[in-house]
Amino acid sequence: MSSRQFSTTAQPRMKALPEPNLGTLLLAAYRRFEQQLFAGFAAAGHKALKFKHGAVLANLDRAGTRPTDLAARAGMTKPSMGELIDELEDLGYVERRPDPRDRRAKLVAPTARGSALVDLAVHLISSMEADYKKRLGAGRYQELREVLDDLARSGR
């Protein structure tokens, strides 16, 4: 597992800014969240998982998802998604199977090991969010969620 470090001061600048910009802060917060999640995976024995595998895992429906849909959800190319699916299939987290709605198409579905990982992710994320709520207080935590949701939806 990578132990990638991220500095909030490492940002492109035209001139010196007194503080990191919002994008840098959002990215740093996301990377910290990702590091905690994958540290939890590693502690539970899922040491071969890499951050990049989150592009598949975060977008995978339990009943299965077509690779083209996974790529679109993750905002990446189909060949790049295919490589990640191959890696996760080799690790035993997903399997390809025929799509019952169109036998020519394939679905990527979690295996029993993959489903257990999804359950673990739900538990870890819930625990991390409970920690955020404790650190920020219930009101600030709820406000943070609302602000982030508003920012995420504003471009749609």
C-alpha positions as CSV (number, residue, x, y, z in Angstrom):
1,M,0.0,0.0,0.0
2,S,1.3,3.4,-0.9
3,S,2.0,5.9,1.9
4,R,1.6,8.9,-0.3
5,Q,1.9,12.2,1.5
6,F,0.2,15.3,0.4
7,S,1.1,18.9,1.3
8,T,-1.5,21.6,1.1
9,T,1.3,24.0,0.0
10,A,2.1,22.1,-3.2
11,Q,-0.1,23.9,-5.6
12,P,0.5,25.8,-8.8
13,R,0.7,29.5,-8.1
14,M,0.9,32.6,-10.2
15,K,1.9,34.6,-7.1
16,A,2.3,33.6,-3.5
17,L,-1.0,33.1,-1.8
18,P,-1.4,33.5,1.9
19,E,-3.2,30.2,2.2
20,P,-4.1,27.1,0.1
21,N,-6.9,27.5,-2.3
22,L,-10.2,25.6,-1.9
23,G,-9.4,23.0,-4.5
24,T,-6.1,22.1,-2.7
25,L,-7.9,21.8,0.7
26,L,-10.7,19.6,-0.8
27,L,-8.1,17.4,-2.4
28,A,-6.0,17.1,0.8
29,A,-9.2,16.2,2.7
30,Y,-10.1,13.6,0.2
31,R,-6.6,12.1,0.1
32,R,-6.7,11.8,3.9
33,F,-10.0,10.1,3.7
34,E,-8.7,7.7,1.1
35,Q,-5.6,7.0,3.2
36,Q,-7.6,6.1,6.2
37,L,-10.0,3.9,4.2
38,F,-7.2,1.9,2.6
39,A,-5.3,1.7,5.9
40,G,-8.4,0.0,7.2
41,F,-8.5,-2.3,4.3
42,A,-4.9,-3.3,4.8
43,A,-5.4,-3.8,8.5
44,A,-8.2,-6.2,7.7
45,G,-5.9,-8.2,5.3
46,H,-6.6,-6.5,2.0
47,K,-3.0,-5.4,1.5
48,A,-2.9,-5.7,-2.3
49,L,-5.6,-3.1,-2.9
50,K,-4.4,0.2,-4.3
51,F,-6.0,3.7,-4.3
52,K,-6.7,3.3,-8.0
53,H,-8.9,0.3,-7.3
54,G,-11.4,2.6,-5.7
55,A,-12.5,3.7,-9.2
56,V,-14.1,0.3,-9.6
57,L,-15.1,-0.5,-6.0
58,A,-16.9,2.9,-5.4
59,N,-18.9,2.5,-8.6
60,L,-19.8,-1.2,-8.6
61,D,-23.4,-2.2,-8.0
62,R,-23.8,-5.4,-6.0
63,A,-25.8,-7.0,-8.8
64,G,-23.1,-6.1,-11.3
65,T,-22.2,-3.2,-13.5
66,R,-21.2,-3.1,-17.2
67,P,-17.6,-2.0,-17.7
68,T,-18.7,1.0,-19.8
69,D,-20.9,2.2,-17.0
70,L,-18.1,1.8,-14.5
71,A,-15.8,3.8,-16.8
72,A,-18.4,6.6,-17.2
73,R,-19.1,6.8,-13.5
74,A,-15.4,7.0,-12.7
75,G,-14.7,9.5,-15.5
76,M,-12.1,7.4,-17.1
77,T,-11.5,5.6,-20.4
78,K,-12.9,2.1,-21.0
79,P,-9.4,0.6,-21.5
80,S,-8.1,2.1,-18.2
81,M,-11.2,0.7,-16.4
82,G,-10.6,-2.6,-18.1
83,E,-7.1,-2.8,-16.6
84,L,-8.4,-2.1,-13.1
85,I,-11.1,-4.7,-13.5
86,D,-8.5,-7.2,-14.6
87,E,-6.4,-6.5,-11.5
88,L,-9.4,-6.8,-9.2
89,E,-10.4,-10.0,-10.9
90,D,-6.9,-11.4,-10.5
91,L,-7.1,-10.5,-6.8
92,G,-10.5,-12.3,-6.4
93,Y,-12.7,-9.2,-5.7
94,V,-14.7,-9.1,-8.9
95,E,-15.8,-11.5,-11.7
96,R,-17.1,-10.9,-15.2
97,R,-20.3,-12.7,-16.1
98,P,-22.9,-12.4,-18.9
99,D,-25.4,-9.7,-18.6
100,P,-28.8,-11.4,-18.3
101,R,-30.4,-8.5,-20.3
102,D,-27.9,-8.8,-23.2
103,R,-25.8,-12.0,-23.4
104,R,-23.3,-10.2,-25.6
105,A,-22.5,-7.8,-22.8
106,K,-20.6,-8.6,-19.6
107,L,-21.3,-7.5,-16.1
108,V,-18.6,-6.9,-13.5
109,A,-19.9,-8.2,-10.2
110,P,-18.4,-8.5,-6.7
111,T,-17.3,-12.0,-5.6
112,A,-17.9,-13.1,-2.0
113,R,-14.6,-11.6,-1.2
114,G,-15.6,-8.4,-3.0
115,S,-18.9,-8.2,-1.2
116,A,-17.1,-8.6,2.1
117,L,-14.8,-5.7,1.1
118,V,-17.8,-3.6,0.3
119,D,-19.3,-4.4,3.7
120,L,-16.0,-3.5,5.3
121,A,-15.9,-0.2,3.4
122,V,-19.4,0.7,4.6
123,H,-18.3,0.0,8.2
124,L,-15.0,1.9,7.9
125,I,-16.6,4.9,6.2
126,S,-19.4,5.0,8.9
127,S,-16.7,5.0,11.6
128,M,-14.7,7.7,9.9
129,E,-17.8,9.9,9.5
130,A,-18.7,9.3,13.2
131,D,-15.2,10.6,14.0
132,Y,-15.6,13.7,11.8
133,K,-19.0,14.4,13.5
134,K,-17.4,14.1,16.9
135,R,-14.4,16.3,16.0
136,L,-16.6,19.0,14.3
137,G,-19.7,18.8,16.3
138,A,-23.1,17.7,14.9
139,G,-24.0,21.1,13.5
140,R,-20.7,21.8,11.8
141,Y,-20.6,18.2,10.4
142,Q,-24.1,18.5,9.0
143,E,-23.3,21.9,7.5
144,L,-20.1,20.5,5.9
145,R,-22.1,17.7,4.3
146,E,-24.7,20.2,3.0
147,V,-22.0,22.6,1.6
148,L,-20.1,19.7,-0.1
149,D,-23.3,18.4,-1.6
150,D,-24.2,21.8,-2.9
151,L,-20.8,22.2,-4.4
152,A,-20.9,18.7,-6.0
153,R,-24.3,19.4,-7.5
154,S,-23.7,23.0,-8.6
155,G,-22.1,21.9,-11.9
156,R,-25.0,19.7,-13.0
